Amino acid sequence: MLANIKGLVERLELSPAKAMMPLFEAISNSIDAIEEHDDGFYKHKILIQLTVSHDLAYQAGDRTLSIDGFDITDDGVGFNDVNMASFEEAHTLSKVKLGGKGVGRFTYLKVFSHVHLRSVFSRQSETLLREFEFSFAKDMEGAREVRPTNEPLGTKLSVRGMADKYRPGWPSDPSVVAERILAHFLIRFAARSCPPMTLECPGHLPIDLHQLFSTTVQSHINECFFTVLGHEFALQAYRHRDGRARHDLHLCANGREVTTSKLREVLPELPERLLDETQEPYTLIVLVTGEYLDAHANTERTKIAFQSDEELDIDTTLVPRATLNRGIAEALRPLLANDLKSTNEEKIAQVERFVEQAPEYRVLTHDRYRHLIEQRVQPGLKDEQLDHALLQIRREVEDAMRKEERHVAALIERESFDQYQERIRQLMEDINDVGKAKLADYIAHRRTILDLIDQSLKRVQTDSKYPFERVLHKMIFPMGVTSRFCTKSTAAGIAACKPA
């Protein structure tokens, strides 16, 4: 190795949440090795075998799997002299054109204590076997030693001894492992650019990953493109049949998943689960790709550089993540119109029912505000949560109206009446609607005060006397305050407040 392995591994950034990265890197290397045959993916295959540790809990009867490592076998070109030289060189550039960063193999030693490689390759007319350990202690001792063999070309990678730090990041259910492999290589599966893969685990039936893809991920919704700050991005949305999964957003670089986040953080109007025509649940998997993501993924392919919200002027070439999220949301909404149709209709109906008891929000039931209800109100909210969401939307509407007032006022000074009359007409209509909402709000508060007074009068004190006049006075017209401190909570006193 042309660099200190231990130092390289220690400098790698790999959180426990990324514990499965060595598996993904190994699968990616196997795909690359098969691709070098240049005779089609479906003439080859990859076998993934999970290994488990029979720890004390297992011996005591707990049959929950504790995965300790894996074997990956492929029939690619093997560790020929070119690939071996690339493996020996830290930060190799040999796979840059494939999206590789040259450090993926070091994640093996970051997560596992034992790594063994056995590879058959061809050199001119000979078929040779290369076998060695990859470790801190032995480095790659014996990697240059080869011997003739009659075995078919291919490589078997075996890793064992998972560090305790990374165990929580590995699912105990092999079907979940399979789903995460699909999610990570979704672009390749969708593009049919990966060989047949099978996942095996002791005590479980083999899982055909291509079959799993076809049964759990429906054909993609139309691909679309969008631009953010001059950078073009491509977006693909897939329906995932696994009802246990959540809606996920994957940012991908060089054909591989780099980061995963909750799609509902970008698109809050999504329900937790969507239902198809047969009432079967599905979730959405959204992939976003683009040259910006390719260029700004870190070496370990675990992060993408975005402009910091706190330091907006440090690097103006970077895209703010919030800006990208808005672009993703705007691109997604037209694609998901049919998916969200029933959800949006339910939300509109819920708002209309709620407005019967909260008429101050009736203005928001106008068609021109429907998109705000659809985009800003999460489905299934309780009345208190819905009240808060509608209040925020109404405030935004009022703020937008005040800005429009200033714009129209400026137009009046420099434009002809014909140019601004339509904006004035629309503005006056909006102001009238909001005014009605405020009047309804005022009347609702008066009703509350009258109800409180009624209840107070009915509650006779122990000495058979009604409440003191000052109690009622405080409800209607607080004593000892000026108009500066008079608030909406005084209801009927809103209009009556005046300096003390």
Salt bridges, closest charged atoms under 4 A:
GLU13 OE1 - LYS303 NZ 3.45
GLU25 OE1 - ARG256 NH1 3.98
GLU25 OE2 - ARG301 NH2 2.65
ASP32 OD2 - LYS95 NZ 3.53
ASP32 OD1 - ARG188 NH2 3.86
ASP32 OD2 - ARG256 NH2 3.71
ASP39 OD1 - HIS44 NE2 2.78
ASP68 OD1 - ARG167 NH2 3.08
ASP71 OD1 - ARG160 NH1 2.90
ASP75 OD2 - HIS44 ND1 3.37
ASP81 OD2 - ARG123 NE 2.99
ASP81 OD1 - ARG130 NH2 3.22
GLU88 OE1 - ARG144 NH2 2.45
GLU131 OE2 - HIS116 NE2 2.88
GLU131 OE1 - ARG118 NE 3.52
GLU131 OE1 - ARG147 NH2 3.93
GLU133 OE1 - HIS114 NE2 3.42
GLU133 OE2 - HIS116 ND1 2.70
GLU151 OE1 - ARG118 NH1 2.80
ASP164 OD1 - ARG167 NE 3.32
GLU179 OE2 - ARG244 NH2 3.01
ASP242 OD1 - ARG244 NE 3.16
ASP248 OD1 - ARG246 NE 2.47
GLU257 OE1 - HIS184 ND1 3.04
GLU269 OE2 - ARG333 NE 2.60
GLU272 OE2 - ARG264 NH1 3.93
ASP276 OD2 - ARG241 NH1 2.36
ASP339 OD2 - ARG239 NE 3.10
GLU356 OE2 - ARG362 NH1 3.91
GLU374 OE2 - ARG370 NE 2.77
GLU396 OE2 - ARG376 NH1 2.62
GLU398 OE2 - ARG394 NE 3.32
ASP399 OD1 - ARG402 NH2 2.34
GLU404 OE1 - HIS407 ND1 3.92
GLU404 OE1 - ARG423 NH2 2.89
GLU415 OE2 - ARG414 NE 3.92
GLU422 OE2 - ARG425 NH2 2.72
GLU429 OE2 - ARG368 NH1 3.41
GLU429 OE1 - ARG425 NH1 3.09
ASP430 OD1 - ARG368 NH2 2.72
ASP433 OD2 - ARG368 NH2 2.61
ASP441 OD2 - ARG394 NH2 3.62
ASP441 OD1 - HIS445 NE2 3.52
ASP451 OD1 - ARG447 NH2 2.89
ASP454 OD2 - LYS458 NZ 3.16
